[in-house]
Amino acid sequence: MKMKNIVLFSVLSTSALLAQSGEALFGKYCASCHTTVVGVNESGGELTNVYEAPYAGDVINKLKSETKTKEAFLVFIKDYINEPDKRKSLYGKKAIKDFGLMPSLKGAMTDSESTVLAEYMYSDYGKEIQKVEEKEVVLSEADKKSAQEAKANEALFSKYCASCHTTVIGVNESGGKVTPIYEAPYAKDVIIKLKAETKTKEAFITFVKDYIDAPDKRKSLYGKKAIKDFGLMPSLKGAMTDSESTGLAKYLYDKYAE
């Protein structure tokens, strides 16, 4: 019985080491491009992480559906990391155009290490290595009210502002740089510019409440060119109560840090 326990412990220890090795190899060779967030896309009113290469979780799930079996998955990974090729790519020409072809890792790992990495990606990526007990957070009434107000203000932003000021309707690729195109000046740019102009939060809130009720080209932060390009913003007078427009203005002020 004692010998069986020792053997079982050895097997479990070896398995744990392999998982750790796979995680370490992934961290060393894959994570910087496939999991590290390099930016955020705010189009459509939804925050989406931007990576330097297709996100690892998506790649793994897509490859599993393509290869059908674990053995085929491992073979593909080991082959592709040694000899990446656009003809083998899961994502086609668009991904290669957007991200470039993945550099070869040939010689960076031994055959057994590349097997361990592929095994980790198939079986262990995304799993919690250790379960952490989450403590129940008890919110005070004030915190609950604040959270409800924040949610309501975000809903006002989505309803009255996002469709023009955050939703991407096209892309400008001039100068080799991809730039989103909106139906009105981008919300973050407007807010930062207005903060610089108004100096204080109170003045910011006053301007926003006045402008959304009675937009006027003489009040515009962007001048005649913006009005010519986008048109004058339609009035929202009567669309919100005074307290709602105040909440929206506060939300806009706090939404983006300079």
C-alpha positions in Angstrom: 0.0 0.0 0.0 2.8 2.3 0.9 4.6 1.6 -2.4 1.4 2.3 -4.3 1.0 5.7 -2.6 4.6 6.6 -3.5 4.0 5.6 -7.1 0.8 7.6 -7.2 2.5 10.6 -5.6 5.3 10.4 -8.2 2.8 10.3 -11.1 0.9 13.3 -9.7 4.1 15.2 -9.1 5.3 14.5 -12.6 1.9 15.6 -14.0 2.0 18.8 -12.1 5.6 19.6 -13.2 4.6 19.0 -16.8 1.6 21.4 -16.4 3.9 24.0 -14.9 6.5 23.5 -17.6 3.8 23.9 -20.2 2.6 27.1 -18.6 6.2 28.4 -18.3 6.8 27.6 -22.0 3.6 29.3 -23.0 4.5 32.3 -20.9 8.0 32.5 -22.5 7.1 32.0 -26.2 3.4 32.7 -26.7 1.9 35.0 -24.0 3.5 38.3 -25.1 1.6 38.3 -28.4 -1.4 36.0 -27.8 -2.6 37.1 -24.3 -1.0 40.5 -23.5 -3.5 43.4 -24.1 -1.9 46.2 -26.2 -5.0 48.3 -26.6 -8.8 48.5 -26.3 -11.3 48.9 -29.1 -14.4 50.8 -27.9 -16.5 50.5 -31.1 -20.1 49.6 -30.7 -20.2 50.8 -27.2 -18.4 47.6 -26.1 -14.8 47.3 -24.8 -12.8 44.7 -26.7 -9.2 43.9 -26.0 -6.7 44.3 -28.8 -3.7 41.9 -28.9 -0.6 41.6 -31.1 -1.8 38.3 -32.5 -5.2 36.4 -32.4 -6.1 35.7 -28.7 -4.8 32.4 -27.5 -8.2 31.1 -26.2 -9.9 31.8 -29.5 -7.0 30.1 -31.4 -7.1 27.0 -29.2 -10.9 26.6 -29.5 -10.8 27.2 -33.3 -8.0 24.7 -33.7 -9.7 22.1 -31.6 -12.8 22.3 -33.9 -10.6 22.1 -37.0 -8.3 19.2 -35.9 -11.1 17.1 -34.2 -8.6 15.0 -32.1 -6.0 15.8 -29.5 -3.3 13.9 -31.6 -4.0 16.1 -34.6 -4.0 19.2 -32.5 -0.6 18.4 -31.1 0.8 17.6 -34.5 -0.5 20.9 -35.9 1.0 23.0 -33.1 4.4 21.4 -33.2 4.5 21.7 -37.0 3.2 25.3 -37.1 5.5 26.8 -34.3 8.5 25.3 -36.1 7.4 26.3 -39.6 4.7 28.9 -39.7 3.2 29.3 -43.2 0.3 31.5 -44.5 -1.1 28.4 -46.2 -1.5 26.7 -42.8 -3.0 29.7 -41.0 -6.3 29.2 -39.3 -7.3 32.8 -39.9 -6.3 33.4 -43.5 -4.9 36.4 -45.3 -6.6 39.0 -43.2 -5.0 38.0 -40.0 -1.6 37.8 -41.6 -2.2 41.3 -43.1 -3.3 42.6 -39.7 -0.7 40.8 -37.5 2.0 39.5 -39.8 3.2 35.9 -40.0 4.2 34.4 -36.7 8.0 34.0 -36.4 9.4 30.5 -36.3 10.3 28.9 -33.0 12.4 26.3 -34.6 15.4 25.4 -32.3 13.9 27.3 -29.4 12.6 24.2 -27.8 13.4 20.5 -27.7 10.9 18.1 -29.2 9.7 17.1 -25.8 9.3 20.7 -24.7 7.2 21.5 -27.8 5.1 18.5 -27.0 4.6 19.7 -23.4 3.6 23.1 -24.7 1.1 21.7 -27.1 -0.3 19.4 -24.4 -0.6 22.4 -22.1 -2.5 24.4 -24.7 -4.9 21.5 -25.4 -5.6 20.4 -21.9 -4.7 23.0 -19.4 -4.8 26.5 -20.9 -7.3 28.7 -19.2 -7.9 26.3 -16.3 -7.4 27.6 -12.8 -4.4 25.8 -11.3 -5.6 26.4 -7.8 -9.2 27.2 -6.7 -9.4 30.4 -4.8 -12.4 31.0 -2.5 -14.1 34.2 -3.4 -15.2 36.2 -0.4 -18.8 37.5 -0.6 -18.7 41.3 -1.0 -21.4 43.0 1.0 -22.2 46.4 -0.4 -23.5 49.2 1.7 -26.7 51.0 0.7 -24.7 53.9 -0.5 -22.5 51.7 -2.6 -25.6 50.0 -4.1 -27.1 53.4 -4.9 -23.8 54.6 -6.5 -23.6 51.4 -8.6 -27.2 51.8 -9.8 -26.6 55.5 -10.7 -23.4 54.5 -12.6 -25.4 51.8 -14.5 -28.2 54.3 -15.3 -25.7 57.0 -16.5 -23.9 54.4 -18.7 -27.3 53.5 -20.2 -28.0 57.2 -21.0 -24.6 57.4 -22.7 -25.3 54.3 -24.8 -28.8 55.6 -25.7 -28.0 59.2 -26.6 -24.3 59.4 -27.4 -22.6 56.1 -28.3 -24.2 55.6 -31.8 -22.4 58.7 -33.1 -19.4 59.2 -30.8 -18.1 55.7 -30.3 -19.5 53.4 -33.0 -17.1 52.8 -35.9 -18.7 53.2 -39.3 -15.6 52.9 -41.4 -11.8 52.8 -41.3 -9.3 55.2 -42.8 -6.1 53.5 -43.9 -4.3 56.5 -45.3 -0.6 56.9 -44.4 -0.3 53.2 -43.5 -2.2 53.7 -40.3 -5.6 52.3 -39.6 -7.9 55.0 -38.0 -11.5 54.4 -37.0 -14.1 56.7 -38.5 -17.1 57.8 -36.5 -20.3 59.8 -37.2 -19.2 62.5 -34.8 -15.9 63.4 -33.0 -14.8 60.5 -30.9 -16.1 60.7 -27.3 -12.8 60.3 -25.6 -11.2 63.1 -27.7 -14.2 65.4 -27.0 -14.1 64.8 -23.3 -10.4 65.4 -22.9 -10.6 68.5 -25.0 -13.5 69.8 -23.0 -11.8 69.2 -19.7 -8.8 71.2 -20.9 -11.2 74.0 -22.0 -13.4 74.1 -18.9 -10.7 73.5 -16.2 -13.2 72.4 -13.5 -15.7 69.5 -13.2 -18.5 72.0 -12.4 -17.8 74.0 -15.6 -17.6 70.8 -17.6 -21.0 69.6 -16.3 -22.5 73.0 -17.0 -21.2 73.1 -20.6 -22.4 69.6 -21.4 -25.9 70.1 -20.0 -26.2 73.4 -21.9 -24.8 72.0 -25.1 -26.9 68.9 -25.3 -30.0 71.0 -24.7 -29.1 73.8 -27.1 -26.2 72.9 -29.5 -24.9 75.9 -31.3 -22.0 76.2 -33.8 -20.7 79.1 -31.8 -20.3 76.8 -28.7 -18.6 74.0 -30.7 -15.2 72.9 -29.5 -14.2 71.8 -33.0 -15.3 74.8 -35.1 -16.7 75.1 -38.6 -14.8 72.2 -40.0 -16.3 69.6 -37.7 -19.8 71.0 -38.3 -19.2 70.9 -42.0 -17.9 67.3 -41.8 -20.4 65.9 -39.2 -23.3 68.5 -39.1 -24.5 70.2 -36.0 -25.5 67.8 -33.1 -29.3 67.5 -32.7 -30.7 68.9 -29.5 -31.6 66.5 -26.7 -33.8 69.0 -25.0 -36.7 67.2 -23.3 -35.2 63.8 -23.8 -33.8 63.7 -20.2 -34.8 65.1 -16.8 -32.4 67.6 -15.3 -31.0 65.0 -12.9 -30.5 62.6 -15.8 -28.5 65.1 -17.8 -26.5 66.0 -14.7 -25.7 62.2 -14.2 -24.8 61.9 -17.9 -22.4 64.8 -17.7 -20.8 63.4 -14.5 -20.4 60.1 -16.2 -18.7 61.7 -19.2 -16.3 63.5 -16.9 -15.3 60.4 -15.0 -15.4 58.0 -18.0 -12.0 58.8 -19.4 -8.7 59.7 -17.6 -6.4 62.1 -19.4 
